[in-house]
Amino acid sequence: MLASIASFLYPVLKFLNPPLITEAAVNEVVAGKVQDLKPNSGKIIKFGNKPALLVRVSDTEWKAFSAVCTHLNCTVQYRDSTEQIWCACHNGTYDLNGKVVSGPPPNPLTEYAVNVRGDEVIISRRA
Amino acid sequence: MRLVAIGALLVPALLLAQPAKDSCVECHSVMDGPIQKPALLIKNDIHTANGLSCADCHGGDRTSDDPSVAMSKAKGFVGKPKRAAIPQLCANCHGSADFMRRYQPRQRIDQFELYKTSVHGKRLAAGDENVATCIDCHSVHDIRGVKDALSPVHPLRLPETCGRCHSDAHKMAKYGIPTDQLEHYRTSVHWAALKKGDLSAPTCASCHGNHGAKPPEVESVAAVCGSCHVLFAQLYEKSVHQPIFSAASGGGGCIVCHSNHGIQDPTTAMLVGPKAVCANCHEPGTPGAKTAAQMAQWLDGLDAALKRSSAVLTEADEDGMEVSEAQVRLGDGNENLIKARLAMHTFQPEEMHKPIEAGMAIANETLRAGQTALHEKDVRRLGLAISGFFIAITVVAIWLAIRRLEANGSGYIEPVK
């Protein structure tokens, strides 16, 4: 009898007082439609609880990175005039491989995989 | 027959693979005392790894086992080079594009020219042999490539290398310069970054130069700092403080507020309070002091608001609520705080207030999102508790009914009257 009551109450209590863990990291998101982004342009999208930068380099070439600058966590953006990724906070620049070109960022940007499925652009973490 | 053929091929190959004879190392490595040390150290030297030998610096004939031949003046033996002659000796190879192309085609060849412009080089030329030459920084006999983590000029080791002389009060006494640079540097934000593995963080050479090492002049301090802190330097150059600080004694530029070797992580304690650097010039109650206090209040206010929002969002996230949109937005708020700190270098409150205002709006927006998520969580749990209560009553009622049924011994349940 007690065991039955305990088995009934335990999940209820665990739901009411869950362990302190955050949501599992997102591994893949739909970044939008192919036609939404022109060649030589970029846009910020939500990747879990962090921003990501999707860049359409040319008609067929896409790149995606974590949009969190490795210096002080500002959000980076794509600059079509220089074809580089730029952080407005301290003028850090990265190339289209995510490598630091100039400025204070100590590390490259994390790169994500980009796949086009039909007319959708999918960004996913690399294995 | 086949074995003979293989042997005929291998023997010349093995002979070619033998290192060239070096009688200097052979003899000195079996001697006792300090004369043995170079022969032991040379194994780790980058020059040895590239096929060079003792004789390439000291002269002589390394192929002879006869000391009178190996170390004869006729064979060019110079023995221990004079200290004043060391930079020129190194430059004989390192200043030659043709020679260096064979080993390090991308390496610069102007080290000696730069050295001659440095404080070290000028003093050496004037006859002061107390100053640093090539071997004091790069070591001697066990010289390693500058990217080798064991090299004394590797970024992680360079401060200590410079400090070997510059922290030596006895050695520096006759120059009348401070000896606390290394001590201060080791408390700095730059050293902290370097220790964490950021090899781009500045060391002594990043600001003073390496071969052309000298103290930055007053007018070049902002340019030195600005080579990394580009936007800060641009704003500072247009600010009201630029002409005033440039005329300051003891350095000028950025170091008026941030100091030089012991640069700390900047906080609002630099603006107000007992350690405020603004108070060094702006007395309490003056417009400058009031502006500094206002800036500190804005920065602290935004920082606190963002931290409060972050704490609420984290709590909601840990409670299983979906707040990722607000968390991404909070990143924009933190970015505005960084931009406000940057804009402070205009020393124009109105320029700084723009990112502060934008950041506060985001902090409030994300706080509301977090509080809404927590409220939603409470509502859901209350709903679960109520429904759980009624489910429990139902279960108990069914259980009681089953017991009554079993007690009657019949399959008939009397209707409740």
Interface residues (C-beta under 8 A of the other chain):
Chain A: F8 V12 F15 L16 P18 L20 I21 T22 E23 V26 K46 G48 N49 K50 P51 V68 L72 N73 C74 T75 A88 C89 H90 N91 V100 G103 P104 P106
Chain B: A193 G197 D198 S200 A201 C228 H229 V230 L231 F232 T314 D317 E318 D319 G320 E322 V323 S324 E325 Q327 V328 G331 D332 N334 E335 I338 K339 L342 R381 L384 A385 G388 A392 V395
